[in-house]
Amino acid sequence: MTNIYSDILKSKIENRKLLAILLDPDKVDLDNASVLIDKINLSPATHIFVGGSLVLSNKIDDLILKLKQDCELPIILFPGNPSQISSFADGILFLSLISGRNPDYLIEHHVNAIPILKQTNLEVIATGYILIESGNETAVSRVSQTKPLARNNAEYILQTAQAGEMLGNKLIYLEAGSGADYTVPQKVVTLVSKNIGVPVIVGGGITDLRIIQKMYDAGADLVVIGTAFENDLNFFNT
């Protein structure tokens, strides 16, 4: 058994900030994975997320196995649907898209995932996933057929996060979306982090180290970097 969640919770209590690199299997060249892994090992990352809104390849298992050969960071699945589950990972964010009202992403995918998950030893972490308006239509919004919450309605975003916590979610993930024009507003991160007890994850639209620090300062416990690292493996060297 892994202890991913307890480690995240302990880090929150101790105010140790965490960083996850999100890898989309469709965008990783397995033949050159060693370069990617070297860059991850040299980065300040504490976790690796694997998955995406729409993964078309069947490379998830191969990618995770390659990562595990030369990287000791916890590998957590970030699935768009049950087809993205791999028993080789350490854990899975059991994402419920609580910002939307599409029943497939609120419960149906979860029900369909149970027979698969029961055959694994993955640490399952219930996560309230909140999509926030970011200036363009993101893959999450398009695939899930849901609208993001208005970025200027901080109180409603907070209510959604609090509802997610009361429903039993162990993490709240504030998401602007892959390649977002705008990040989650810092005032939203602050409002949510100050008014819920579970750790807060923030991702989407984070393009430089300065923004990562701003999200930490605003109250994020774990920040996710995806597209910017995909586009520049030297992201953390700048």
C-alpha positions in Angstrom: 0.0 0.0 0.0 1.2 3.5 -0.8 0.7 6.6 1.3 0.4 9.3 -1.3 -2.5 11.1 0.3 -1.2 11.0 3.8 2.1 12.5 2.5 0.2 15.3 0.7 -1.8 16.0 3.9 1.4 16.1 6.0 3.0 18.5 3.5 0.0 20.8 3.8 0.2 20.8 7.6 3.9 21.5 7.4 3.5 24.1 4.7 5.7 22.2 2.3 4.7 23.0 -1.3 4.4 20.2 -3.8 4.8 20.2 -7.6 3.5 17.6 -10.1 4.6 17.3 -13.7 1.6 16.1 -15.9 2.5 13.8 -18.8 0.2 13.1 -21.6 1.1 9.7 -23.0 0.0 10.8 -26.5 2.7 13.5 -26.4 5.6 11.5 -25.0 8.2 9.9 -27.3 9.0 6.6 -25.6 12.2 6.2 -27.7 13.5 9.4 -26.1 12.0 8.9 -22.7 15.4 8.8 -21.0 15.9 12.5 -21.7 12.5 13.3 -20.3 13.2 11.3 -17.1 16.5 13.0 -16.6 14.9 16.4 -16.8 12.2 15.3 -14.3 14.8 14.0 -11.9 16.7 17.3 -12.1 13.4 19.3 -11.5 11.8 20.3 -8.2 8.9 17.9 -9.0 7.5 15.8 -6.1 4.9 13.8 -8.1 4.2 12.7 -11.7 0.7 12.8 -13.0 -0.1 10.7 -16.1 -3.2 11.1 -18.3 -5.4 13.7 -19.9 -8.8 14.6 -21.1 -8.5 12.4 -24.2 -5.7 9.9 -24.5 -5.8 8.0 -27.8 -2.7 5.9 -27.5 -2.2 2.7 -25.6 1.2 3.8 -24.2 0.2 4.4 -20.6 1.6 1.2 -19.2 4.8 1.5 -21.2 5.3 5.1 -20.2 4.8 4.3 -16.5 7.1 1.3 -16.6 9.9 3.4 -18.2 9.4 6.1 -15.6 9.7 3.6 -12.8 13.0 2.3 -14.1 14.8 5.6 -13.4 12.5 7.8 -11.4 11.4 7.3 -7.8 8.7 9.9 -7.7 5.1 8.7 -7.0 3.2 8.2 -10.2 -0.5 9.2 -10.0 -3.1 8.6 -12.8 -5.0 11.7 -13.9 -7.6 9.9 -16.0 -10.2 11.3 -18.4 -12.0 7.9 -18.4 -11.6 4.3 -17.2 -9.6 3.3 -20.2 -6.7 5.3 -18.8 -6.3 3.2 -15.7 -2.9 1.4 -15.3 -2.1 -1.0 -12.5 1.5 0.0 -12.8 0.9 3.4 -11.3 1.0 4.2 -7.6 -2.3 6.0 -7.2 -5.2 7.5 -9.1 -7.0 10.8 -8.7 -10.6 9.6 -8.7 -11.9 12.7 -10.3 -15.4 13.9 -10.0 -16.1 17.0 -12.2 -18.2 18.9 -9.7 -18.1 22.1 -11.6 -20.3 20.4 -14.4 -23.5 18.6 -14.5 -22.7 15.8 -16.9 -23.5 12.6 -15.0 -20.8 10.6 -16.8 -18.2 12.7 -15.1 -20.0 12.9 -11.8 -20.5 9.2 -11.2 -20.9 7.0 -14.4 -17.2 6.7 -15.2 -16.5 6.0 -11.6 -19.0 3.1 -11.6 -17.5 1.7 -14.8 -14.0 2.0 -13.3 -14.7 -0.1 -10.2 -14.2 -3.6 -11.8 -10.8 -2.4 -13.1 -9.7 -0.7 -9.9 -10.6 -3.7 -7.8 -8.0 -5.7 -9.7 -5.2 -3.2 -8.8 -3.4 -2.0 -5.7 -3.7 1.7 -6.7 -4.3 4.2 -3.9 -7.6 5.8 -4.9 -7.8 9.4 -3.9 -11.3 11.0 -4.2 -10.8 14.4 -5.9 -13.3 17.2 -6.5 -12.4 18.6 -9.9 -13.4 22.2 -10.6 -13.0 23.6 -14.1 -12.7 27.4 -14.1 -13.1 29.8 -17.1 -9.7 30.5 -18.7 -10.2 32.5 -21.8 -10.6 29.6 -24.3 -12.4 26.3 -24.7 -10.1 23.7 -23.1 -10.0 20.0 -23.8 -11.6 19.2 -20.5 -14.6 21.4 -21.3 -14.9 20.0 -24.8 -14.6 16.3 -23.9 -16.8 16.5 -20.8 -19.3 18.7 -22.6 -19.5 21.0 -19.5 -19.0 24.7 -19.0 -16.4 26.0 -16.7 -17.4 28.2 -13.7 -17.1 31.9 -14.2 -13.6 33.1 -13.1 -15.1 36.2 -11.5 -17.6 34.3 -9.3 -15.3 33.4 -6.5 -18.0 32.8 -4.0 -19.7 30.1 -6.2 -16.4 28.4 -6.9 -15.9 28.3 -3.1 -19.3 26.9 -2.5 -18.6 24.2 -5.1 -15.3 23.4 -3.4 -17.0 23.2 0.0 -19.7 21.0 -1.4 -17.0 18.7 -2.8 -15.3 18.6 0.6 -18.6 17.8 2.4 -19.2 15.0 -0.1 -16.0 13.4 1.0 -13.4 14.5 -1.5 -9.9 14.4 -0.1 -8.5 16.9 -2.6 -9.9 19.9 -4.4 -8.4 20.5 -7.9 -8.9 24.0 -9.3 -8.3 23.6 -13.1 -8.0 26.3 -15.8 -7.3 23.6 -18.4 -4.5 22.6 -20.6 -3.1 25.5 -22.6 -5.3 28.0 -20.8 -5.0 31.7 -21.7 -5.4 32.6 -18.0 -4.6 30.7 -14.8 -7.0 30.2 -11.9 -7.3 33.7 -10.3 -5.1 34.0 -7.3 -7.9 35.4 -5.2 -9.9 32.3 -5.9 -7.1 30.1 -4.8 -6.7 32.1 -1.6 -10.5 32.1 -0.9 -10.8 28.3 -1.4 -7.6 27.4 0.5 -8.6 29.5 3.5 -12.1 28.0 3.7 -11.7 24.3 3.2 -9.7 21.8 5.2 -8.4 19.5 2.4 -5.3 20.2 0.2 -5.8 22.4 -2.9 -4.3 21.5 -6.3 -4.0 24.2 -8.9 -3.3 23.7 -12.6 -3.7 25.1 -16.1 -2.1 28.1 -17.9 1.0 28.0 -15.7 3.8 29.2 -18.0 6.7 30.1 -15.8 8.3 29.7 -12.4 7.0 33.0 -11.2 3.4 31.9 -11.6 4.1 28.7 -9.7 5.3 30.8 -6.8 2.3 33.1 -7.0 0.0 30.1 -6.7 1.9 28.8 -3.7 1.7 32.3 -2.1 -2.0 32.3 -2.8 -2.5 29.1 -0.9 -2.1 26.2 -3.4 -0.7 23.1 -1.8 0.3 21.4 -5.0 0.8 23.0 -8.4 0.6 21.1 -11.7 2.7 21.9 -14.7 2.0 20.3 -18.0 2.0 22.0 -21.4 4.8 24.4 -20.5 7.1 21.5 -19.6 6.0 19.5 -22.7 7.0 22.4 -24.9 10.3 23.0 -23.1 12.1 20.3 -21.1 14.4 23.0 -19.8 11.5 24.8 -18.2 13.0 24.6 -14.7 16.4 25.8 -15.9 15.1 29.2 -16.8 
